[in-house]
Amino acid sequence: MKNTELRYVTQERAAALLGIPKKELSRISEESGLGHKERAGNQEEIFFTYEELRRICQMAAHVH
C-alpha cells in the first residue's frame, strides 16, 4: 500500500480539525490571508496547509 502524504486540507476538514465553525475559519482566513482558493468550473474551495493551520492555532491562542 502506497503512503500518500496529504499536504492540503479543505476548509471543512480544517474547521473540524481546529474545532471551530467553518464560518469562523472563513473569517480568520480572510483577515489573516491564510489559505488559498482553488476553482474548478463554477465551484470554489479554500484549502489550507498544515503550516497554515498551525499559524491559525497560534493566533487563536494569543487571542484567548
PDB file of N, CA, C, O and CB in Angstrom:
ATOM      1  N   MET A   1       0.836  -1.177   0.000  1.00  0.00           N
ATOM      2  CA  MET A   1       0.000   0.000   0.000  1.00  0.00           C
ATOM      3  C   MET A   1       0.881   1.240   0.000  1.00  0.00           C
ATOM      4  O   MET A   1       1.796   1.359   0.815  1.00  0.00           O
ATOM      5  CB  MET A   1      -0.951  -0.002   1.209  1.00  0.00           C
ATOM      6  N   LYS A   2       0.612   2.139  -0.891  1.00  0.00           N
ATOM      7  CA  LYS A   2       1.420   3.338  -1.038  1.00  0.00           C
ATOM      8  C   LYS A   2       1.007   4.396  -0.019  1.00  0.00           C
ATOM      9  O   LYS A   2      -0.178   4.691   0.133  1.00  0.00           O
ATOM     10  CB  LYS A   2       1.300   3.892  -2.459  1.00  0.00           C
ATOM     11  N   ASN A   3       1.989   4.961   0.676  1.00  0.00           N
ATOM     12  CA  ASN A   3       1.711   6.050   1.614  1.00  0.00           C
ATOM     13  C   ASN A   3       1.563   7.345   0.848  1.00  0.00           C
ATOM     14  O   ASN A   3       2.413   7.693   0.029  1.00  0.00           O
ATOM     15  CB  ASN A   3       2.827   6.172   2.678  1.00  0.00           C
ATOM     16  N   THR A   4       0.488   8.054   1.114  1.00  0.00           N
ATOM     17  CA  THR A   4       0.248   9.337   0.472  1.00  0.00           C
ATOM     18  C   THR A   4       0.280  10.423   1.533  1.00  0.00           C
ATOM     19  O   THR A   4      -0.472  10.376   2.506  1.00  0.00           O
ATOM     20  CB  THR A   4      -1.105   9.342  -0.291  1.00  0.00           C
ATOM     21  N   GLU A   5       1.144  11.389   1.342  1.00  0.00           N
ATOM     22  CA  GLU A   5       1.241  12.492   2.278  1.00  0.00           C
ATOM     23  C   GLU A   5       0.285  13.584   1.838  1.00  0.00           C
ATOM     24  O   GLU A   5       0.403  14.121   0.736  1.00  0.00           O
ATOM     25  CB  GLU A   5       2.693  13.025   2.371  1.00  0.00           C
ATOM     26  N   LEU A   6      -0.664  13.909   2.706  1.00  0.00           N
ATOM     27  CA  LEU A   6      -1.593  14.984   2.401  1.00  0.00           C
ATOM     28  C   LEU A   6      -0.943  16.307   2.762  1.00  0.00           C
ATOM     29  O   LEU A   6      -0.474  16.497   3.884  1.00  0.00           O
ATOM     30  CB  LEU A   6      -2.932  14.798   3.155  1.00  0.00           C
ATOM     31  N   ARG A   7      -0.922  17.204   1.818  1.00  0.00           N
ATOM     32  CA  ARG A   7      -0.285  18.495   2.052  1.00  0.00           C
ATOM     33  C   ARG A   7      -1.300  19.602   2.282  1.00  0.00           C
ATOM     34  O   ARG A   7      -0.964  20.649   2.835  1.00  0.00           O
ATOM     35  CB  ARG A   7       0.603  18.853   0.887  1.00  0.00           C
ATOM     36  N   TYR A   8      -2.528  19.381   1.865  1.00  0.00           N
ATOM     37  CA  TYR A   8      -3.570  20.391   1.997  1.00  0.00           C
ATOM     38  C   TYR A   8      -4.833  19.753   2.554  1.00  0.00           C
ATOM     39  O   TYR A   8      -5.093  18.570   2.334  1.00  0.00           O
ATOM     40  CB  TYR A   8      -3.857  21.068   0.640  1.00  0.00           C
ATOM     41  N   VAL A   9      -5.614  20.547   3.279  1.00  0.00           N
ATOM     42  CA  VAL A   9      -6.921  20.084   3.745  1.00  0.00           C
ATOM     43  C   VAL A   9      -7.961  21.109   3.326  1.00  0.00           C
ATOM     44  O   VAL A   9      -7.666  22.298   3.203  1.00  0.00           O
ATOM     45  CB  VAL A   9      -6.935  19.867   5.298  1.00  0.00           C
ATOM     46  N   THR A  10      -9.185  20.632   3.108  1.00  0.00           N
ATOM     47  CA  THR A  10     -10.270  21.532   2.732  1.00  0.00           C
ATOM     48  C   THR A  10     -10.662  22.387   3.932  1.00  0.00           C
ATOM     49  O   THR A  10     -10.296  22.094   5.071  1.00  0.00           O
ATOM     50  CB  THR A  10     -11.491  20.737   2.204  1.00  0.00           C
ATOM     51  N   GLN A  11     -11.406  23.440   3.656  1.00  0.00           N
ATOM     52  CA  GLN A  11     -11.870  24.317   4.720  1.00  0.00           C
ATOM     53  C   GLN A  11     -12.747  23.541   5.706  1.00  0.00           C
ATOM     54  O   GLN A  11     -12.661  23.749   6.916  1.00  0.00           O
ATOM     55  CB  GLN A  11     -12.644  25.513   4.134  1.00  0.00           C
ATOM     56  N   GLU A  12     -13.579  22.659   5.192  1.00  0.00           N
ATOM     57  CA  GLU A  12     -14.450  21.867   6.057  1.00  0.00           C
ATOM     58  C   GLU A  12     -13.629  20.985   6.996  1.00  0.00           C
ATOM     59  O   GLU A  12     -13.911  20.916   8.192  1.00  0.00           O
ATOM     60  CB  GLU A  12     -15.401  21.003   5.214  1.00  0.00           C
ATOM     61  N   ARG A  13     -12.617  20.313   6.455  1.00  0.00           N
ATOM     62  CA  ARG A  13     -11.758  19.441   7.265  1.00  0.00           C
ATOM     63  C   ARG A  13     -10.923  20.264   8.243  1.00  0.00           C
ATOM     64  O   ARG A  13     -10.731  19.860   9.390  1.00  0.00           O
ATOM     65  CB  ARG A  13     -10.835  18.597   6.359  1.00  0.00           C
ATOM     66  N   ALA A  14     -10.431  21.413   7.795  1.00  0.00           N
ATOM     67  CA  ALA A  14      -9.640  22.283   8.668  1.00  0.00           C
ATOM     68  C   ALA A  14     -10.474  22.749   9.856  1.00  0.00           C
ATOM     69  O   ALA A  14      -9.990  22.766  10.988  1.00  0.00           O
ATOM     70  CB  ALA A  14      -9.105  23.498   7.883  1.00  0.00           C
ATOM     71  N   ALA A  15     -11.723  23.126   9.603  1.00  0.00           N
ATOM     72  CA  ALA A  15     -12.610  23.567  10.688  1.00  0.00           C
ATOM     73  C   ALA A  15     -12.820  22.434  11.692  1.00  0.00           C
ATOM     74  O   ALA A  15     -12.819  22.665  12.901  1.00  0.00           O
ATOM     75  CB  ALA A  15     -13.976  24.045  10.122  1.00  0.00           C
ATOM     76  N   ALA A  16     -12.998  21.217  11.193  1.00  0.00           N
ATOM     77  CA  ALA A  16     -13.182  20.060  12.075  1.00  0.00           C
ATOM     78  C   ALA A  16     -11.915  19.804  12.897  1.00  0.00           C
ATOM     79  O   ALA A  16     -11.998  19.534  14.095  1.00  0.00           O
ATOM     80  CB  ALA A  16     -13.550  18.803  11.251  1.00  0.00           C
ATOM     81  N   LEU A  17     -10.759  19.887  12.265  1.00  0.00           N
ATOM     82  CA  LEU A  17      -9.501  19.653  12.981  1.00  0.00           C
ATOM     83  C   LEU A  17      -9.256  20.708  14.054  1.00  0.00           C
ATOM     84  O   LEU A  17      -8.736  20.402  15.127  1.00  0.00           O
ATOM     85  CB  LEU A  17      -8.331  19.634  12.000  1.00  0.00           C
ATOM     86  N   LEU A  18      -9.633  21.952  13.759  1.00  0.00           N
ATOM     87  CA  LEU A  18      -9.414  23.048  14.702  1.00  0.00           C
ATOM     88  C   LEU A  18     -10.532  23.169  15.729  1.00  0.00           C
ATOM     89  O   LEU A  18     -10.378  23.850  16.743  1.00  0.00           O
ATOM     90  CB  LEU A  18      -9.275  24.350  13.953  1.00  0.00           C
ATOM     91  N   GLY A  19     -11.659  22.508  15.468  1.00  0.00           N
ATOM     92  CA  GLY A  19     -12.782  22.566  16.395  1.00  0.00           C
ATOM     93  C   GLY A  19     -13.513  23.898  16.387  1.00  0.00           C
ATOM     94  O   GLY A  19     -14.047  24.331  17.408  1.00  0.00           O
ATOM     95  N   ILE A  20     -13.531  24.546  15.221  1.00  0.00           N
ATOM     96  CA  ILE A  20     -14.243  25.818  15.100  1.00  0.00           C
ATOM     97  C   ILE A  20     -15.211  25.742  13.922  1.00  0.00           C
ATOM     98  O   ILE A  20     -15.008  24.949  13.002  1.00  0.00           O
ATOM     99  CB  ILE A  20     -13.245  27.003  14.918  1.00  0.00           C
ATOM    100  N   PRO A  21     -16.270  26.568  13.946  1.00  0.00           N
ATOM    101  CA  PRO A  21     -17.218  26.563  12.826  1.00  0.00           C
ATOM    102  C   PRO A  21     -16.547  26.999  11.518  1.00  0.00           C
ATOM    103  O   PRO A  21     -15.623  27.812  11.519  1.00  0.00           O
ATOM    104  CB  PRO A  21     -18.407  27.484  13.135  1.00  0.00           C
ATOM    105  N   LYS A  22     -17.022  26.453  10.431  1.00  0.00           N
ATOM    106  CA  LYS A  22     -16.483  26.776   9.105  1.00  0.00           C
ATOM    107  C   LYS A  22     -16.569  28.278   8.822  1.00  0.00           C
ATOM    108  O   LYS A  22     -15.668  28.857   8.215  1.00  0.00           O
ATOM    109  CB  LYS A  22     -17.237  25.993   8.015  1.00  0.00           C
ATOM    110  N   LYS A  23     -17.652  28.892   9.265  1.00  0.00           N
ATOM    111  CA  LYS A  23     -17.843  30.338   9.063  1.00  0.00           C
ATOM    112  C   LYS A  23     -16.755  31.140   9.789  1.00  0.00           C
ATOM    113  O   LYS A  23     -16.247  32.127   9.257  1.00  0.00           O
ATOM    114  CB  LYS A  23     -19.246  30.773   9.561  1.00  0.00           C
ATOM    115  N   GLU A  24     -16.403  30.711  11.003  1.00  0.00           N
ATOM    116  CA  GLU A  24     -15.351  31.381  11.770  1.00  0.00           C
ATOM    117  C   GLU A  24     -13.994  31.199  11.092  1.00  0.00           C
ATOM    118  O   GLU A  24     -13.201  32.137  11.027  1.00  0.00           O
ATOM    119  CB  GLU A  24     -15.305  30.838  13.214  1.00  0.00           C
ATOM    120  N   LEU A  25     -13.732  30.011  10.596  1.00  0.00           N
ATOM    121  CA  LEU A  25     -12.475  29.767   9.884  1.00  0.00           C
ATOM    122  C   LEU A  25     -12.399  30.623   8.627  1.00  0.00           C
ATOM    123  O   LEU A  25     -11.333  31.133   8.282  1.00  0.00           O
ATOM    124  CB  LEU A  25     -12.337  28.278   9.522  1.00  0.00           C
ATOM    125  N   SER A  26     -13.515  30.777   7.953  1.00  0.00           N
ATOM    126  CA  SER A  26     -13.553  31.622   6.760  1.00  0.00           C
ATOM    127  C   SER A  26     -13.200  33.063   7.110  1.00  0.00           C
ATOM    128  O   SER A  26     -12.457  33.719   6.380  1.00  0.00           O
ATOM    129  CB  SER A  26     -14.940  31.561   6.100  1.00  0.00           C
ATOM    130  N   ARG A  27     -13.735  33.555   8.233  1.00  0.00           N
ATOM    131  CA  ARG A  27     -13.436  34.918   8.676  1.00  0.00           C
ATOM    132  C   ARG A  27     -11.946  35.061   8.995  1.00  0.00           C
ATOM    133  O   ARG A  27     -11.305  36.027   8.582  1.00  0.00           O
ATOM    134  CB  ARG A  27     -14.287  35.287   9.914  1.00  0.00           C
ATOM    135  N   ILE A  28     -11.409  34.098   9.726  1.00  0.00           N
ATOM    136  CA  ILE A  28      -9.987  34.130  10.081  1.00  0.00           C
ATOM    137  C   ILE A  28      -9.130  34.096   8.821  1.00  0.00           C
ATOM    138  O   ILE A  28      -8.136  34.815   8.722  1.00  0.00           O
ATOM    139  CB  ILE A  28      -9.627  32.945  11.008  1.00  0.00           C
ATOM    140  N   SER A  29      -9.513  33.268   7.869  1.00  0.00           N
ATOM    141  CA  SER A  29      -8.771  33.148   6.612  1.00  0.00           C
ATOM    142  C   SER A  29      -8.740  34.478   5.872  1.00  0.00           C
ATOM    143  O   SER A  29      -7.693  34.896   5.377  1.00  0.00           O
ATOM    144  CB  SER A  29      -9.393  32.063   5.721  1.00  0.00           C
ATOM    145  N   GLU A  30      -9.884  35.138   5.797  1.00  0.00           N
ATOM    146  CA  GLU A  30      -9.947  36.421   5.094  1.00  0.00           C
ATOM    147  C   GLU A  30      -9.112  37.481   5.790  1.00  0.00           C
ATOM    148  O   GLU A  30      -8.399  38.241   5.135  1.00  0.00           O
ATOM    149  CB  GLU A  30     -11.389  36.892   4.980  1.00  0.00           C
ATOM    150  N   GLU A  31      -9.197  37.541   7.128  1.00  0.00           N
ATOM    151  CA  GLU A  31      -8.466  38.555   7.888  1.00  0.00           C
ATOM    152  C   GLU A  31      -6.956  38.326   7.885  1.00  0.00           C
ATOM    153  O   GLU A  31      -6.179  39.280   7.869  1.00  0.00           O
ATOM    154  CB  GLU A  31      -8.967  38.584   9.311  1.00  0.00           C
ATOM    155  N   SER A  32      -6.549  37.066   7.899  1.00  0.00           N
ATOM    156  CA  SER A  32      -5.123  36.752   8.013  1.00  0.00           C
ATOM    157  C   SER A  32      -4.439  36.533   6.664  1.00  0.00           C
ATOM    158  O   SER A  32      -3.216  36.620   6.557  1.00  0.00           O
ATOM    159  CB  SER A  32      -4.945  35.525   8.863  1.00  0.00           C
ATOM    160  N   GLY A  33      -5.241  36.247   5.636  1.00  0.00           N
ATOM    161  CA  GLY A  33      -4.655  35.941   4.334  1.00  0.00           C
ATOM    162  C   GLY A  33      -4.167  34.501   4.232  1.00  0.00           C
ATOM    163  O   GLY A  33      -3.502  34.137   3.263  1.00  0.00           O
ATOM    164  N   LEU A  34      -4.494  33.679   5.230  1.00  0.00           N
ATOM    165  CA  LEU A  34      -4.079  32.278   5.196  1.00  0.00           C
ATOM    166  C   LEU A  34      -5.088  31.455   4.412  1.00  0.00           C
ATOM    167  O   LEU A  34      -6.274  31.784   4.364  1.00  0.00           O
ATOM    168  CB  LEU A  34      -3.921  31.717   6.624  1.00  0.00           C
ATOM    169  N   GLY A  35      -4.610  30.394   3.805  1.00  0.00           N
ATOM    170  CA  GLY A  35      -5.451  29.560   2.959  1.00  0.00           C
ATOM    171  C   GLY A  35      -5.385  30.058   1.521  1.00  0.00           C
ATOM    172  O   GLY A  35      -4.977  31.190   1.259  1.00  0.00           O
ATOM    173  N   HIS A  36      -5.783  29.213   0.614  1.00  0.00           N
ATOM    174  CA  HIS A  36      -5.802  29.633  -0.783  1.00  0.00           C
ATOM    175  C   HIS A  36      -7.003  29.014  -1.482  1.00  0.00           C
ATOM    176  O   HIS A  36      -7.428  27.902  -1.167  1.00  0.00           O
ATOM    177  CB  HIS A  36      -4.487  29.236  -1.499  1.00  0.00           C
ATOM    178  N   LYS A  37      -7.534  29.757  -2.431  1.00  0.00           N
ATOM    179  CA  LYS A  37      -8.728  29.324  -3.153  1.00  0.00           C
ATOM    180  C   LYS A  37      -8.345  28.581  -4.419  1.00  0.00           C
ATOM    181  O   LYS A  37      -7.425  28.966  -5.141  1.00  0.00           O
ATOM    182  CB  LYS A  37      -9.620  30.521  -3.491  1.00  0.00           C
ATOM    183  N   GLU A  38      -9.071  27.514  -4.667  1.00  0.00           N
ATOM    184  CA  GLU A  38      -8.931  26.752  -5.906  1.00  0.00           C
ATOM    185  C   GLU A  38     -10.299  26.743  -6.569  1.00  0.00           C
ATOM    186  O   GLU A  38     -11.323  26.594  -5.901  1.00  0.00           O
ATOM    187  CB  GLU A  38      -8.399  25.284  -5.643  1.00  0.00           C
ATOM    188  N   ARG A  39     -10.307  26.900  -7.868  1.00  0.00           N
ATOM    189  CA  ARG A  39     -11.565  26.924  -8.598  1.00  0.00           C
ATOM    190  C   ARG A  39     -11.592  25.768  -9.582  1.00  0.00           C
ATOM    191  O   ARG A  39     -10.623  25.513 -10.298  1.00  0.00           O
ATOM    192  CB  ARG A  39     -11.760  28.272  -9.327  1.00  0.00           C
ATOM    193  N   ALA A  40     -12.733  25.069  -9.601  1.00  0.00           N
ATOM    194  CA  ALA A  40     -12.971  24.004 -10.569  1.00  0.00           C
ATOM    195  C   ALA A  40     -14.346  24.269 -11.178  1.00  0.00           C
ATOM    196  O   ALA A  40     -15.375  24.000 -10.557  1.00  0.00           O
ATOM    197  CB  ALA A  40     -12.890  22.564  -9.900  1.00  0.00           C
ATOM    198  N   GLY A  41     -14.348  24.792 -12.385  1.00  0.00           N
ATOM    199  CA  GLY A  41     -15.613  25.172 -13.011  1.00  0.00           C
ATOM    200  C   GLY A  41     -16.229  26.325 -12.252  1.00  0.00           C
ATOM    201  O   GLY A  41     -15.592  27.364 -12.077  1.00  0.00           O
ATOM    202  N   ASN A  42     -17.459  26.157 -11.799  1.00  0.00           N
ATOM    203  CA  ASN A  42     -18.112  27.236 -11.056  1.00  0.00           C
ATOM    204  C   ASN A  42     -18.030  27.022  -9.548  1.00  0.00           C
ATOM    205  O   ASN A  42     -18.642  27.772  -8.787  1.00  0.00           O
ATOM    206  CB  ASN A  42     -19.568  27.355 -11.480  1.00  0.00           C
ATOM    207  N   GLN A  43     -17.284  26.013  -9.104  1.00  0.00           N
ATOM    208  CA  GLN A  43     -17.122  25.757  -7.681  1.00  0.00           C
ATOM    209  C   GLN A  43     -15.780  26.285  -7.194  1.00  0.00           C
ATOM    210  O   GLN A  43     -14.774  26.220  -7.900  1.00  0.00           O
ATOM    211  CB  GLN A  43     -17.245  24.260  -7.385  1.00  0.00           C
ATOM    212  N   GLU A  44     -15.789  26.808  -5.974  1.00  0.00           N
ATOM    213  CA  GLU A  44     -14.575  27.349  -5.383  1.00  0.00           C
ATOM    214  C   GLU A  44     -14.416  26.752  -3.990  1.00  0.00           C
ATOM    215  O   GLU A  44     -15.385  26.657  -3.236  1.00  0.00           O
ATOM    216  CB  GLU A  44     -14.617  28.909  -5.328  1.00  0.00           C
ATOM    217  N   GLU A  45     -13.219  26.359  -3.657  1.00  0.00           N
ATOM    218  CA  GLU A  45     -12.948  25.742  -2.357  1.00  0.00           C
ATOM    219  C   GLU A  45     -11.676  26.364  -1.787  1.00  0.00           C
ATOM    220  O   GLU A  45     -10.738  26.666  -2.525  1.00  0.00           O
ATOM    221  CB  GLU A  45     -12.806  24.181  -2.482  1.00  0.00           C
ATOM    222  N   ILE A  46     -11.654  26.551  -0.471  1.00  0.00           N
ATOM    223  CA  ILE A  46     -10.467  27.064   0.202  1.00  0.00           C
ATOM    224  C   ILE A  46      -9.715  25.880   0.801  1.00  0.00           C
ATOM    225  O   ILE A  46     -10.306  25.012   1.443  1.00  0.00           O
ATOM    226  CB  ILE A  46     -10.842  28.114   1.305  1.00  0.00           C
ATOM    227  N   PHE A  47      -8.410  25.859   0.581  1.00  0.00           N
ATOM    228  CA  PHE A  47      -7.543  24.813   1.118  1.00  0.00           C
ATOM    229  C   PHE A  47      -6.515  25.441   2.045  1.00  0.00           C
ATOM    230  O   PHE A  47      -6.128  26.597   1.875  1.00  0.00           O
ATOM    231  CB  PHE A  47      -6.845  24.025  -0.022  1.00  0.00           C
ATOM    232  N   PHE A  48      -6.082  24.663   3.028  1.00  0.00           N
ATOM    233  CA  PHE A  48      -5.074  25.101   3.986  1.00  0.00           C
ATOM    234  C   PHE A  48      -3.957  24.081   4.058  1.00  0.00           C
ATOM    235  O   PHE A  48      -4.191  22.875   3.971  1.00  0.00           O
ATOM    236  CB  PHE A  48      -5.695  25.321   5.376  1.00  0.00           C
ATOM    237  N   THR A  49      -2.738  24.577   4.220  1.00  0.00           N
ATOM    238  CA  THR A  49      -1.619  23.685   4.502  1.00  0.00           C
ATOM    239  C   THR A  49      -1.613  23.434   6.011  1.00  0.00           C
ATOM    240  O   THR A  49      -2.250  24.165   6.770  1.00  0.00           O
ATOM    241  CB  THR A  49      -0.243  24.298   4.008  1.00  0.00           C
ATOM    242  N   TYR A  50      -0.900  22.409   6.435  1.00  0.00           N
ATOM    243  CA  TYR A  50      -0.801  22.146   7.863  1.00  0.00           C
ATOM    244  C   TYR A  50      -0.039  23.273   8.568  1.00  0.00           C
ATOM    245  O   TYR A  50      -0.306  23.556   9.735  1.00  0.00           O
ATOM    246  CB  TYR A  50      -0.111  20.793   8.112  1.00  0.00           C
ATOM    247  N   GLU A  51       0.884  23.904   7.892  1.00  0.00           N
ATOM    248  CA  GLU A  51       1.594  25.062   8.463  1.00  0.00           C
ATOM    249  C   GLU A  51       0.619  26.211   8.695  1.00  0.00           C
ATOM    250  O   GLU A  51       0.696  26.889   9.719  1.00  0.00           O
ATOM    251  CB  GLU A  51       2.751  25.518   7.530  1.00  0.00           C
ATOM    252  N   GLU A  52      -0.288  26.436   7.766  1.00  0.00           N
ATOM    253  CA  GLU A  52      -1.287  27.491   7.941  1.00  0.00           C
ATOM    254  C   GLU A  52      -2.207  27.173   9.116  1.00  0.00           C
ATOM    255  O   GLU A  52      -2.585  28.073   9.866  1.00  0.00           O
ATOM    256  CB  GLU A  52      -2.112  27.673   6.655  1.00  0.00           C
ATOM    257  N   LEU A  53      -2.569  25.910   9.281  1.00  0.00           N
ATOM    258  CA  LEU A  53      -3.401  25.524  10.425  1.00  0.00           C
ATOM    259  C   LEU A  53      -2.654  25.772  11.734  1.00  0.00           C
ATOM    260  O   LEU A  53      -3.249  26.218  12.715  1.00  0.00           O
ATOM    261  CB  LEU A  53      -3.819  24.038  10.319  1.00  0.00           C
ATOM    262  N   ARG A  54      -1.378  25.489  11.749  1.00  0.00           N
ATOM    263  CA  ARG A  54      -0.560  25.740  12.947  1.00  0.00           C
ATOM    264  C   ARG A  54      -0.549  27.232  13.282  1.00  0.00           C
ATOM    265  O   ARG A  54      -0.658  27.617  14.446  1.00  0.00           O
ATOM    266  CB  ARG A  54       0.891  25.227  12.737  1.00  0.00           C
ATOM    267  N   ARG A  55      -0.417  28.061  12.254  1.00  0.00           N
ATOM    268  CA  ARG A  55      -0.395  29.512  12.472  1.00  0.00           C
ATOM    269  C   ARG A  55      -1.748  30.014  12.979  1.00  0.00           C
ATOM    270  O   ARG A  55      -1.806  30.910  13.821  1.00  0.00           O
ATOM    271  CB  ARG A  55      -0.015  30.243  11.172  1.00  0.00           C
ATOM    272  N   ILE A  56      -2.837  29.433  12.462  1.00  0.00           N
ATOM    273  CA  ILE A  56      -4.170  29.818  12.944  1.00  0.00           C
ATOM    274  C   ILE A  56      -4.320  29.443  14.416  1.00  0.00           C
ATOM    275  O   ILE A  56      -4.880  30.215  15.194  1.00  0.00           O
ATOM    276  CB  ILE A  56      -5.281  29.138  12.097  1.00  0.00           C
ATOM    277  N   CYS A  57      -3.834  28.282  14.802  1.00  0.00           N
ATOM    278  CA  CYS A  57      -3.877  27.861  16.204  1.00  0.00           C
ATOM    279  C   CYS A  57      -3.104  28.824  17.081  1.00  0.00           C
ATOM    280  O   CYS A  57      -3.563  29.182  18.166  1.00  0.00           O
ATOM    281  CB  CYS A  57      -3.317  26.447  16.361  1.00  0.00           C
ATOM    282  N   GLN A  58      -1.940  29.244  16.628  1.00  0.00           N
ATOM    283  CA  GLN A  58      -1.132  30.180  17.393  1.00  0.00           C
ATOM    284  C   GLN A  58      -1.848  31.517  17.547  1.00  0.00           C
ATOM    285  O   GLN A  58      -1.829  32.107  18.627  1.00  0.00           O
ATOM    286  CB  GLN A  58       0.228  30.381  16.725  1.00  0.00           C
ATOM    287  N   MET A  59      -2.475  31.998  16.482  1.00  0.00           N
ATOM    288  CA  MET A  59      -3.204  33.254  16.555  1.00  0.00           C
ATOM    289  C   MET A  59      -4.368  33.144  17.526  1.00  0.00           C
ATOM    290  O   MET A  59      -4.608  34.058  18.315  1.00  0.00           O
ATOM    291  CB  MET A  59      -3.705  33.663  15.172  1.00  0.00           C
ATOM    292  N   ALA A  60      -5.091  32.033  17.474  1.00  0.00           N
ATOM    293  CA  ALA A  60      -6.232  31.823  18.361  1.00  0.00           C
ATOM    294  C   ALA A  60      -5.785  31.758  19.820  1.00  0.00           C
ATOM    295  O   ALA A  60      -6.475  32.261  20.707  1.00  0.00           O
ATOM    296  CB  ALA A  60      -6.977  30.537  17.977  1.00  0.00           C
ATOM    297  N   ALA A  61      -4.643  31.147  20.066  1.00  0.00           N
ATOM    298  CA  ALA A  61      -4.131  31.021  21.430  1.00  0.00           C
ATOM    299  C   ALA A  61      -3.773  32.384  22.004  1.00  0.00           C
ATOM    300  O   ALA A  61      -3.924  32.602  23.206  1.00  0.00           O
ATOM    301  CB  ALA A  61      -2.907  30.098  21.462  1.00  0.00           C
ATOM    302  N   HIS A  62      -3.305  33.300  21.173  1.00  0.00           N
ATOM    303  CA  HIS A  62      -2.929  34.632  21.641  1.00  0.00           C
ATOM    304  C   HIS A  62      -4.145  35.504  21.899  1.00  0.00           C
ATOM    305  O   HIS A  62      -4.070  36.452  22.680  1.00  0.00           O
ATOM    306  CB  HIS A  62      -2.020  35.304  20.632  1.00  0.00           C
ATOM    307  N   VAL A  63      -5.259  35.200  21.256  1.00  0.00           N
ATOM    308  CA  VAL A  63      -6.484  35.984  21.416  1.00  0.00           C
ATOM    309  C   VAL A  63      -7.169  35.646  22.727  1.00  0.00           C
ATOM    310  O   VAL A  63      -7.748  36.521  23.372  1.00  0.00           O
ATOM    311  CB  VAL A  63      -7.441  35.739  20.244  1.00  0.00           C
ATOM    312  N   HIS A  64      -7.108  34.376  23.127  1.00  0.00           N
ATOM    313  CA  HIS A  64      -7.850  33.942  24.319  1.00  0.00           C
ATOM    314  C   HIS A  64      -6.986  34.011  25.523  1.00  0.00           C
ATOM    315  O   HIS A  64      -7.433  33.686  26.622  1.00  0.00           O
ATOM    316  CB  HIS A  64      -8.385  32.537  24.156  1.00  0.00           C
TER     317      HIS A  64
END
